[in-house]
């Protein structure tokens, strides 16, 4: 019961209320509990709680507290758990406010459970064909643009509007309903002003887009998983419901690490998982609604704490815990992005990962993955080694003396502190530029970096 | 690459020119459009580059830290420390000092945050240095600002003479302190032997170690140190010598001062007469002399001496000198007497507008009337400084009396006098006796109607640090009760203070 409390203060307040004399008119019927609590206002607060319901327990209280559940609801439940609330025969004896609220709750629950009206299949097929045509046309246009860039010389890109040189072609891709490609173009737009060696970087990106367009052109000849990957990168999304309808992988999923990308156009959170029994990796991608928010330390910190990700049930997964659940993977290869389906319990503490890679193992996994999806930008890593605080850049060295660069805006001092020169297990994101550290294990306790 | 940069119209490319991975797959490349060829080739090369990342080989990690021997802070205690890191530094320093005294160290993940805080805030350094453990000192070597924090501490070091020869500053100080505790003379001799080779900062730091176990045998060395080039060393040597009443230094100071003051009797009343000093101010000369001199010479108690009327305008100088001596010596009896009052004949306007409040509730203030209209002699020690040398019980009684005046409404909370009293009480080290704690609550209750303001902030911050957490009274609960019954504007500050007190209680229980 106390686990429902939002924080320690309301927990203590609830405990005091539960044992105090301030309650009148309490009662319960099945999963519904009600009562009135004298507070610091003139009228007593009307409190009710319902422990049933498909989306978890619900609370109602007329006090002005913004905590959810408030101390009155929590105190009422504690009282009830202690047996101090008399059980009634049915909900008729409940006071009016409790009955009204309960009626509203059941109405909302049934409305949500009703299946959506089936789509008109003919219209759907027509829309799909329309989109496919638009995408093909758009990609053809992009291919021409790419070839023109190469023919005219990349050095011209620096002059064309500087860091926004690909802006207009990106907008055309949005019109062509290929948002994945548009995003890539926007991302590579600032490369001409990114410093030495930019032509090589720009050419590599253009080449990747070119490869994607070639792949899309030959979509029917590709094996199904690769085709799904290509479609996804062009910008065709698969709905969450559709993914959940597919088969699930049941396992105890260890939360390896969490990375927030708040500077992107749409703020996103990546949560990396690994199955304890299957050894499979997975990533959850959460996006924040809106996408713009006021700058300022307070708001970003609060945002990152999970509040900004819209109360998404997975946003609060903490590295170092593990969750017994079914994971459903999105189509494509290699299988990585997933959503959590059925949960078989609450997240619980987990020991440190028992299997770790060395640098060679990590690179082997990475190149194998790249062979399946040449457009991959990052890959999960769980490596054992020691941080090396060199200048100009820190490195992470494994038992064999091979080291990779450690990325990050600031040096990962907690990583160095936990290691102390001794090997530690480190989970992070690998990319060709290096390893971004996310979580290090200090004994069995996970430390977020 | 060149072709792509300059453009194919200027530099044509044939697929047979390509080497490497692109050359090997040249059959797959676009044969018709040179731009396509370039893009295809680039795709192959890029994929190859990203897959075949080169890694550094033969890299060695840093030398590992020595294993830690002492216990790590238990979980709940560590969370209390973590919460305190976001709050007042005073509470954090107290918690860490307590943990350090009992030999605990903080868990490794907390080290960077604490080192950062102590790097920015000097007042935290000693406390953080005490809980670093060998892992913390190892980590501190990687950043100069963290290294300064680690050096603020006194490391527990093995009894290895090599530490004295080659150790870091904090290690050498630790070695000398340990030796001094065992064999005071040996420590002094060791220090004296290498004195000439020490740097100025090291001389100043190491000299303070002699404060422990100070005795007449140290006089010769300290006398020599009074001629040091560095002023910090000279001052410290003088301070230490002043604490040796038998030393020649003290005796000279006493003689100089004794020559200046004498007691005369006129009819039935006694009077103190002061002559002009040969060099320096009267306050300085009187301040350098041991207070016991006056008691022995004139056969009067501190209270009687302080109450003696002084002829002329020298009254302020004499009081200042006695105050300085009381603070330097830590003399509680004289401090009490000086706080109660000055000579009877003078006005009782009192310092700072507070009506006369004394330690024993006496009616006279620390008044002195200076013909120069309130200008005090240089270096006049404030009441708060004197209060710091009182015994804890005497201080609590004084504090309760000061706060009682505020609670009774005789002085406005916004006045300068109230501010002085509140600042003084807020400076009293904890844990506060119950008498003082009760008086603090009295003031808070009086101030509820006025609302929180500049007056309440420092008082609540001090209460968070110093309200006692052992003993029968649960002050956290009392504060929460007060918050429940107060206007909502008080809710946050009072509950925050209650939380800090409760957290300290939890902390002490966890590390007992």
Contacts between the chains, C-beta under 8 A, distances in Angstrom:
chain1	res1	chain2	res2	distance
A	9	B	495	7.4
A	9	B	499	7.5
A	40	B	484	7.6
A	146	B	35	7.7
A	146	B	39	6.3
A	147	B	33	6.5
A	147	B	35	3.7
A	147	B	36	6.4
A	147	B	39	7.1
A	148	B	35	7.7
A	150	B	4	5.2
A	150	B	7	7.5
A	150	B	8	6.6
A	150	B	35	4.4
A	150	B	38	5.1
A	150	B	39	6.3
A	151	B	7	5.9
A	151	B	8	5.0
A	151	B	9	6.2
A	151	B	34	7.8
A	151	B	35	5.0
A	152	B	7	5.0
A	152	B	9	7.5
A	153	B	4	7.4
A	153	B	5	6.0
A	153	B	6	5.0
A	153	B	7	3.0
A	153	B	10	7.0
A	154	B	4	5.4
A	154	B	5	5.1
A	155	B	5	5.3
A	155	B	6	6.9
A	155	B	7	7.9
A	156	B	7	7.7
A	199	B	1	7.0
A	199	B	4	6.9
A	199	B	5	4.7
A	200	B	1	6.1
A	203	B	1	6.8
A	203	B	4	5.0
A	203	B	38	7.8
A	203	B	42	5.0
A	203	B	46	7.9
A	204	B	42	6.3
A	204	B	45	7.8
A	204	B	46	4.0
A	204	B	49	7.7
A	206	B	39	6.4
A	206	B	42	7.1
A	207	B	39	5.2
A	207	B	40	7.6
A	207	B	41	7.9
A	207	B	42	3.5
A	207	B	43	3.9
A	207	B	45	7.8
A	207	B	46	5.3
A	208	B	43	6.5
A	208	B	46	6.6
A	210	B	36	7.8
A	210	B	39	4.1
A	210	B	40	7.2
A	210	B	42	7.9
A	210	B	43	6.1
A	211	B	43	4.3
A	359	B	55	5.7
A	363	B	53	6.3
A	363	B	55	7.1
A	366	B	51	7.2
A	366	B	53	7.7
A	367	B	51	4.1
A	367	B	52	7.1
A	370	B	47	6.8
A	370	B	50	6.3
A	370	B	51	4.8
A	371	B	51	7.4
A	374	B	43	7.8
A	374	B	47	5.1
A	385	B	61	7.8
A	386	B	61	3.7
A	386	B	62	7.4
A	387	B	61	7.6
A	388	B	59	6.3
A	388	B	60	7.7
A	388	B	61	5.3
A	388	B	62	6.4
A	389	B	62	6.7
A	389	B	142	5.6
A	395	B	56	6.8
A	395	B	59	6.3
A	397	B	59	4.4
A	397	B	60	7.3
A	397	B	61	5.3
A	401	B	57	5.9
A	401	B	58	4.9
A	401	B	59	5.6
A	401	B	60	7.1
A	402	B	55	4.9
A	402	B	56	7.0
A	402	B	57	5.6
A	402	B	59	7.1
A	403	B	55	6.4
A	403	B	56	4.7
A	403	B	57	7.9
A	403	B	59	3.9
A	404	B	53	7.9
A	404	B	55	5.7
A	404	B	56	7.9
A	413	B	111	8.0
A	413	B	112	3.8
A	413	B	139	7.6
A	414	B	109	5.2
A	414	B	111	7.9
A	414	B	112	5.4
A	416	B	112	8.0
A	416	B	139	6.4
A	416	B	142	7.0
A	417	B	108	4.6
A	417	B	109	6.3
A	417	B	111	4.4
A	417	B	112	5.5
A	417	B	135	7.0
A	417	B	136	8.0
A	417	B	139	5.1
A	418	B	108	4.9
A	418	B	109	5.8
A	420	B	64	6.2
A	420	B	65	4.1
A	420	B	108	6.6
A	420	B	135	5.0
A	420	B	138	6.2
A	420	B	139	7.4
A	421	B	61	6.1
A	421	B	62	5.1
A	421	B	63	6.0
A	421	B	64	3.1
A	421	B	65	5.5
A	421	B	138	7.3
A	422	B	64	5.4
A	422	B	65	7.9
A	432	B	49	7.3
A	432	B	50	4.5
A	432	B	53	5.4
A	442	B	107	7.1
A	442	B	108	6.0
A	442	B	109	5.8
A	445	B	109	7.9
A	447	B	109	4.5
